[in-house]
Amino acid sequence: MVRLNEIRPGEVAVDMPAATDAGLVFIGRICTPWTDRLACPRQGRRDGPLCRIEFFAPWAEGLDGLAQYESVEVLYWLDRSRRDLVRQSPKSDGSTRGTFSLRSPVRPNPIGTSLAALVGIEGATVLVRGLDCLDGTPLLDLKPDRCTFTPLAPRQPGDEEVGEPDEWAVARASSPHSRPAEPTHAGWRSRGYLPHFDSPDAVQHVVFRLLDALPAGAMAALDRAGATDRLEVVCKLLREGHGEPLLADRRIAAIVENALLHFDSARYRLLAWCIMPTHVHVLMAQMQGHPLSAVVQSWKSFSAKAANKVLGRQHGFWAPEYYDRFMRHETHLETTRAYIESNPVTAALCRHPADWRFSSAWMGPRDHGPRGLDEDGLRLPDAVGAVDRLFLDGRVPPGTRRA
């Protein structure tokens, strides 16, 4: 991209037409750590620095209802960008591409857009991660991520209309890199599945957590940890039991488990999972065409909206980031599966992995006797103890471990 408004070899500028008044109104300003264009990131990261979006009066009231979403689309005016280039040289090597094939800030109408992780709302200020603009950038608009938003208004005839496949769509569908999704199913059918490690399918241990499940200062500790150690550091901190154990409420745990199971064998293969009171472990094999980030976001988005509805609240639910580790070989996979399913036992929440209601160990084969049904139709193990039942009911005694 153009860094300081220079024109590089091969780039093409045009005369700008006379400006017209589109009636745009700046509704706020964005506060970021970056004041220098040479230090500003080219593209935001969902685990990037915390940024503040400050709304001007009278627009703060428009934030009502936003807290239930985990991702927001932020639109802003890149007021320090030039606007006259039709061809640009991103690599500064003389080769050029058209402006509309790039996400460069240099555009006829310099509108920036970022899909940001919603961290919280403080009055007229929205806290997010994932922006890529300078401090003081004017705000144009903010709206829920369209992939997680369901229109509230009545449906219209056009909502049901689909077009005929065009020649590009047909070509994409016949590509060897395209794989149609398998039908979804109710229930878990992946038990016993062992991926081939010479295949392109990646097997991942994924951990995601509630918004307040890590103590203050934890992010600094994670920043100091190397990439290979980060998951271990996170798991250690989560075992300390910080935050409100919302997932100990069996209604909420059931929502999360159903989200995990819903696209099993269609978008991924579940190999193991365990829903702890403040966080979730998942062992899964990826499937082509379904990036890990999109899969995790679908779990979190659906479950957050459903859980907040049950709890009668609009607060943020999940932390924006997640942590993952690639399984190197079969032994690594089986060790990780055992670690995940043994989490409740390690945390002294039950005596056997299969006694923990919301886990793959409970749903898989077990030899402790028959499972029972509770009054809500949810299956509960016969051997569950008093403390275990309190956890499943969401009534956690003070001082009880909640890892």
C-alpha positions as CSV (number, residue, x, y, z in Angstrom):
1,M,0.0,0.0,0.0
2,V,1.1,3.6,-0.3
3,R,2.7,4.5,3.0
4,L,3.2,8.3,2.9
5,N,1.2,9.3,-0.2
6,E,4.1,8.7,-2.6
7,I,3.6,7.3,-6.1
8,R,5.8,4.3,-6.7
9,P,7.1,3.0,-10.0
10,G,4.3,1.6,-12.2
11,E,1.4,3.2,-10.2
12,V,-1.2,5.2,-12.1
13,A,-3.0,8.3,-10.7
14,V,-6.0,9.9,-12.3
15,D,-7.6,13.3,-11.9
16,M,-10.3,13.2,-9.2
17,P,-13.8,14.2,-10.3
18,A,-15.6,17.0,-8.4
19,A,-16.7,15.9,-5.0
20,T,-20.4,15.4,-4.3
21,D,-22.1,15.5,-0.9
22,A,-23.2,12.0,0.0
23,G,-24.5,13.3,3.4
24,L,-22.1,11.2,5.4
25,V,-22.0,11.9,9.1
26,F,-19.1,10.9,11.4
27,I,-20.7,9.3,14.4
28,G,-17.6,8.8,16.6
29,R,-13.9,8.4,16.6
30,I,-11.6,5.4,16.9
31,C,-8.8,5.3,19.5
32,T,-5.9,3.0,18.6
33,P,-2.3,2.7,19.7
34,W,-1.0,3.8,16.3
35,T,-0.2,7.4,15.4
36,D,2.3,6.7,12.7
37,R,1.3,5.2,9.3
38,L,4.5,3.3,9.1
39,A,3.7,1.5,12.3
40,C,0.0,0.9,11.7
41,P,-0.8,-2.8,10.8
42,R,-1.8,-3.5,7.2
43,Q,-4.6,-5.8,8.5
44,G,-6.1,-6.2,12.0
45,R,-5.7,-9.3,14.1
46,R,-8.5,-10.6,16.3
47,D,-5.9,-11.0,19.1
48,G,-4.5,-7.5,18.5
49,P,-4.3,-4.6,20.8
50,L,-7.5,-3.4,22.6
51,C,-9.0,-0.4,20.7
52,R,-11.8,2.0,21.8
53,I,-14.6,3.2,19.6
54,E,-16.1,6.4,21.1
55,F,-19.6,7.3,19.9
56,F,-20.6,11.0,19.8
57,A,-24.0,12.1,21.1
58,P,-26.8,11.3,20.3
59,W,-25.7,7.9,18.9
60,A,-24.8,6.0,22.1
61,E,-28.4,4.8,22.5
62,G,-28.0,2.9,19.3
63,L,-25.6,0.5,21.1
64,D,-28.6,-1.2,22.9
65,G,-28.6,-4.9,22.0
66,L,-25.1,-5.0,20.5
67,A,-23.5,-6.8,23.5
68,Q,-25.0,-10.2,22.5
69,Y,-22.7,-10.4,19.5
70,E,-19.1,-11.5,19.5
71,S,-18.0,-9.9,16.3
72,V,-18.8,-6.5,14.8
73,E,-18.2,-4.9,11.4
74,V,-16.6,-1.4,11.8
75,L,-16.6,1.1,9.0
76,Y,-14.4,4.1,9.1
77,W,-13.1,7.0,7.0
78,L,-9.4,6.8,6.2
79,D,-9.0,10.6,6.2
80,R,-5.3,10.6,5.7
81,S,-5.2,8.4,2.5
82,R,-4.8,9.7,-1.0
83,R,-7.7,8.9,-3.4
84,D,-6.5,9.1,-7.0
85,L,-4.7,5.8,-7.8
86,V,-6.3,3.2,-10.1
87,R,-3.3,0.9,-10.2
88,Q,-1.0,0.2,-7.2
89,S,2.2,-1.6,-6.6
90,P,1.9,-3.3,-3.1
91,K,5.3,-4.9,-3.4
92,S,7.0,-1.7,-4.6
93,D,8.6,-3.7,-7.4
94,G,7.0,-2.1,-10.4
95,S,4.3,-4.8,-10.8
96,T,0.8,-3.3,-10.3
97,R,-2.7,-4.4,-9.7
98,G,-6.0,-2.6,-9.9
99,T,-7.1,-0.7,-6.8
100,F,-10.4,-2.7,-6.5
101,S,-8.4,-6.0,-6.3
102,L,-6.7,-4.8,-3.2
103,R,-7.6,-3.8,0.4
104,S,-5.3,-0.8,0.3
105,P,-6.5,2.3,2.1
106,V,-5.9,4.3,-1.1
107,R,-9.3,4.3,-2.9
108,P,-11.6,6.9,-4.5
109,N,-13.8,6.7,-1.4
110,P,-11.3,5.7,1.4
111,I,-13.7,3.6,3.5
112,G,-12.0,1.1,5.8
113,T,-13.8,-1.9,7.2
114,S,-12.7,-4.4,9.8
115,L,-14.4,-7.5,11.3
116,A,-13.5,-6.9,14.9
117,A,-13.9,-9.0,18.1
118,L,-16.3,-7.3,20.5
119,V,-14.7,-7.2,24.0
120,G,-17.1,-5.0,25.9
121,I,-19.3,-1.9,26.0
122,E,-18.7,0.9,28.5
123,G,-21.4,3.6,28.2
124,A,-20.8,5.2,24.8
125,T,-17.5,3.4,24.2
126,V,-17.2,0.0,22.4
127,L,-14.0,-2.0,23.2
128,V,-12.8,-4.2,20.3
129,R,-9.8,-6.1,19.0
130,G,-8.9,-6.4,15.3
131,L,-8.6,-2.8,13.9
132,D,-6.0,-1.5,11.5
133,C,-6.4,2.3,11.5
134,L,-4.7,5.3,13.0
135,D,-5.7,6.9,16.3
136,G,-8.4,9.5,15.8
137,T,-9.9,7.9,12.6
138,P,-13.5,9.0,12.1
139,L,-16.2,6.4,12.6
140,L,-18.8,5.9,9.9
141,D,-20.8,2.9,11.1
142,L,-20.8,-0.2,13.3
143,K,-23.0,-3.2,12.9
144,P,-23.2,-6.9,13.9
145,D,-21.2,-9.4,11.8
146,R,-23.6,-10.4,9.0
147,C,-22.5,-14.0,9.3
148,T,-23.9,-14.2,12.9
149,F,-26.9,-11.8,12.5
150,T,-30.4,-13.1,11.9
151,P,-32.8,-10.5,10.5
152,L,-35.5,-9.6,13.0
153,A,-38.0,-8.1,10.5
154,P,-40.5,-10.3,8.8
155,R,-39.2,-12.2,5.7
156,Q,-39.8,-10.8,2.2
157,P,-40.3,-12.6,-1.1
158,G,-36.8,-11.7,-2.2
159,D,-35.3,-13.6,0.8
160,E,-36.2,-16.9,-0.9
161,E,-35.0,-16.0,-4.4
162,V,-31.9,-17.8,-5.8
163,G,-30.3,-17.3,-9.2
164,E,-29.3,-19.8,-11.9
165,P,-25.6,-20.9,-11.6
166,D,-23.4,-18.7,-13.7
167,E,-20.4,-20.2,-15.7
168,W,-18.0,-19.1,-12.9
169,A,-20.0,-20.9,-10.2
170,V,-20.2,-24.1,-12.4
171,A,-16.4,-23.9,-12.9
172,R,-15.8,-23.5,-9.2
173,A,-18.2,-26.4,-8.3
174,S,-16.3,-28.8,-10.7
175,S,-12.9,-27.8,-9.4
176,P,-10.9,-30.7,-7.7
177,H,-10.4,-28.3,-4.8
178,S,-14.1,-28.1,-4.1
179,R,-15.8,-30.6,-1.8
180,P,-19.6,-30.6,-1.1
181,A,-20.6,-30.6,2.5
182,E,-21.9,-33.9,3.9
183,P,-25.4,-33.8,5.4
184,T,-25.6,-32.9,9.1
185,H,-26.9,-35.3,11.6
186,A,-28.2,-35.5,15.2
187,G,-25.8,-37.3,17.6
188,W,-22.2,-38.1,17.6
189,R,-20.7,-40.6,15.2
190,S,-17.0,-39.9,15.3
191,R,-16.1,-42.2,18.1
192,G,-13.3,-44.5,17.0
193,Y,-12.4,-42.3,14.0
194,L,-8.6,-41.9,13.7
195,P,-7.4,-39.6,10.9
196,H,-4.5,-40.5,8.6
197,F,-1.6,-38.2,9.4
198,D,-0.4,-38.4,5.7
199,S,-3.7,-36.7,4.7
200,P,-4.4,-32.9,4.3
201,D,-6.8,-33.0,7.3
202,A,-5.3,-31.2,10.3
203,V,-6.2,-32.5,13.8
204,Q,-6.4,-29.7,16.3
205,H,-6.8,-29.3,20.1
206,V,-8.9,-26.1,20.5
207,V,-9.6,-24.3,23.7
208,F,-11.9,-21.4,24.0
209,R,-13.1,-19.7,27.2
210,L,-15.7,-17.4,28.8
211,L,-15.0,-13.7,28.8
212,D,-13.8,-13.4,32.4
213,A,-12.2,-16.9,32.7
214,L,-8.6,-15.5,32.8
215,P,-7.2,-13.3,35.6
216,A,-6.1,-9.8,35.2
217,G,-2.6,-9.7,33.6
218,A,-3.0,-13.0,32.0
219,M,-2.6,-11.6,28.5
220,A,0.8,-10.3,29.4
221,A,1.8,-13.8,30.5
222,L,0.6,-15.2,27.2
223,D,2.5,-12.6,25.2
224,R,5.7,-13.7,27.0
225,A,5.0,-17.3,26.3
226,G,6.3,-18.8,23.1
227,A,3.9,-20.0,20.5
228,T,4.5,-23.7,21.5
229,D,3.9,-23.0,25.2
230,R,0.9,-20.7,24.9
231,L,-1.7,-23.5,25.1
232,E,-0.1,-24.9,28.3
233,V,0.0,-21.5,29.9
234,V,-3.7,-20.9,29.1
235,C,-4.8,-24.3,30.4
236,K,-2.8,-23.7,33.6
237,L,-4.5,-20.3,34.2
238,L,-7.9,-21.8,33.4
239,R,-7.4,-24.5,36.0
240,E,-7.2,-21.7,38.6
241,G,-11.0,-21.2,38.2
242,H,-11.3,-17.5,37.6
243,G,-14.6,-15.8,36.6
244,E,-18.2,-16.8,36.7
245,P,-18.8,-20.5,35.9
246,L,-21.6,-20.0,33.5
247,L,-21.0,-23.4,31.8
248,A,-21.7,-25.2,35.1
249,D,-25.4,-24.4,34.3
250,R,-26.5,-27.6,32.5
251,R,-28.8,-25.6,30.2
252,I,-25.8,-23.6,29.0
253,A,-23.5,-26.6,28.7
254,A,-26.2,-28.4,26.7
255,I,-26.4,-25.4,24.3
256,V,-22.6,-25.5,23.8
257,E,-22.5,-29.3,23.3
258,N,-25.3,-29.1,20.7
259,A,-23.3,-26.5,18.8
260,L,-20.3,-28.7,18.7
261,L,-22.3,-31.8,17.6
262,H,-24.4,-30.0,15.0
263,F,-21.9,-30.0,12.1
264,D,-19.9,-33.0,13.2
265,S,-19.0,-35.0,10.0
266,A,-20.2,-32.1,7.8
267,R,-17.7,-29.4,8.5
268,Y,-15.3,-31.3,10.9
269,R,-15.0,-34.5,12.8
270,L,-15.2,-34.4,16.6
271,L,-12.7,-36.7,18.3
272,A,-13.2,-35.5,21.8
273,W,-14.6,-32.6,23.9
274,C,-15.2,-31.5,27.4
275,I,-17.2,-28.5,28.6
276,M,-15.8,-27.3,31.8
277,P,-17.4,-24.6,34.0
278,T,-15.4,-21.7,32.5
279,H,-14.0,-23.1,29.2
280,V,-14.2,-25.7,26.5
281,H,-11.7,-28.3,25.1
282,V,-12.3,-29.7,21.7
283,L,-10.2,-32.3,19.7
284,M,-11.3,-32.2,16.1
285,A,-10.2,-33.1,12.6
286,Q,-10.6,-30.3,10.1
287,M,-12.3,-30.8,6.7
288,Q,-11.4,-29.1,3.5
289,G,-13.2,-25.9,2.8
290,H,-13.9,-25.1,6.5
291,P,-11.2,-23.0,8.1
292,L,-10.7,-23.5,11.8
293,S,-11.4,-19.9,12.6
294,A,-14.8,-20.1,10.9
295,V,-15.7,-23.3,12.7
296,V,-14.8,-21.9,16.1
297,Q,-16.7,-18.7,15.4
298,S,-19.8,-20.6,14.4
299,W,-19.7,-22.5,17.7
300,K,-19.2,-19.4,19.8
301,S,-21.7,-17.2,17.9
302,F,-24.6,-19.6,18.1
303,S,-24.0,-20.6,21.7
304,A,-23.5,-17.1,22.9
305,K,-26.8,-15.8,21.5
306,A,-28.7,-18.9,22.8
307,A,-27.0,-18.8,26.3
308,N,-27.6,-15.1,26.7
309,K,-31.3,-15.6,25.8
310,V,-31.6,-18.3,28.5
311,L,-29.8,-16.2,31.1
312,G,-31.8,-13.1,30.2
313,R,-28.7,-11.0,29.6
314,Q,-26.9,-9.1,26.8
315,H,-23.4,-9.1,28.0
316,G,-20.4,-10.5,26.1
317,F,-20.1,-14.2,26.6
318,W,-17.0,-15.7,25.0
319,A,-13.5,-14.2,25.0
320,P,-12.7,-13.2,21.4
321,E,-9.5,-15.4,21.1
322,Y,-9.1,-19.1,21.0
323,Y,-6.0,-21.4,21.3
324,D,-5.1,-24.4,19.2
325,R,-2.4,-26.9,18.8
326,F,-1.8,-29.3,15.8
327,M,-1.5,-33.0,16.6
328,R,1.8,-34.3,15.3
329,H,1.1,-38.1,15.4
330,E,-1.3,-40.8,16.7
331,T,0.4,-40.9,20.1
332,H,0.1,-37.1,20.5
333,L,-3.6,-37.4,19.5
334,E,-4.4,-40.2,22.0
335,T,-2.6,-38.4,24.8
336,T,-4.5,-35.2,24.1
337,R,-7.8,-37.1,24.0
338,A,-7.1,-38.6,27.4
339,Y,-6.1,-35.2,28.8
340,I,-9.3,-33.6,27.5
341,E,-11.6,-36.3,28.9
342,S,-9.8,-36.4,32.2
343,N,-10.1,-32.7,32.9
344,P,-13.1,-33.0,35.3
345,V,-11.3,-35.7,37.2
346,T,-8.2,-33.6,37.5
347,A,-10.3,-30.7,38.8
348,A,-11.9,-33.0,41.4
349,L,-15.4,-32.5,39.8
350,C,-16.1,-36.3,39.4
351,R,-14.5,-39.6,39.9
352,H,-14.4,-41.0,36.4
353,P,-14.1,-39.2,33.0
354,A,-17.4,-40.9,31.9
355,D,-19.2,-39.4,34.8
356,W,-18.9,-35.8,33.4
357,R,-22.2,-35.2,31.6
358,F,-21.0,-32.8,29.0
359,S,-18.0,-34.6,27.4
360,S,-17.2,-37.2,24.8
361,A,-16.2,-39.6,27.6
362,W,-19.8,-39.6,28.9
363,M,-21.3,-40.0,25.4
364,G,-18.8,-42.8,24.4
365,P,-18.6,-46.4,25.8
366,R,-18.5,-46.7,29.5
367,D,-18.6,-49.6,32.0
368,H,-19.8,-47.9,35.1
369,G,-23.4,-49.0,34.7
370,P,-26.5,-47.4,33.0
371,R,-27.0,-43.7,32.6
372,G,-30.0,-42.1,34.1
373,L,-32.2,-39.2,33.0
374,D,-32.7,-36.1,35.1
375,E,-36.0,-34.3,35.4
376,D,-35.3,-32.2,32.3
377,G,-34.6,-35.2,30.1
378,L,-30.8,-34.6,30.2
379,R,-28.8,-37.7,30.9
380,L,-26.9,-37.8,34.1
381,P,-24.5,-40.5,35.4
382,D,-25.7,-42.6,38.3
383,A,-22.4,-42.1,40.1
384,V,-22.5,-38.3,40.1
385,G,-21.8,-36.9,43.5
386,A,-23.2,-34.0,45.4
387,V,-20.6,-31.6,44.3
388,D,-20.8,-32.8,40.7
389,R,-24.6,-32.3,40.7
390,L,-24.2,-28.8,42.0
391,F,-21.8,-28.1,39.1
392,L,-24.3,-29.5,36.6
393,D,-27.1,-27.4,38.2
394,G,-24.9,-24.3,38.1
395,R,-24.9,-24.0,41.9
396,V,-21.1,-24.0,42.7
397,P,-20.2,-23.8,46.4
398,P,-17.8,-20.9,47.2
399,G,-14.2,-22.0,47.1
400,T,-14.9,-25.2,45.1
401,R,-12.4,-25.8,42.3
402,R,-13.9,-24.8,39.0
403,A,-11.1,-25.5,36.5
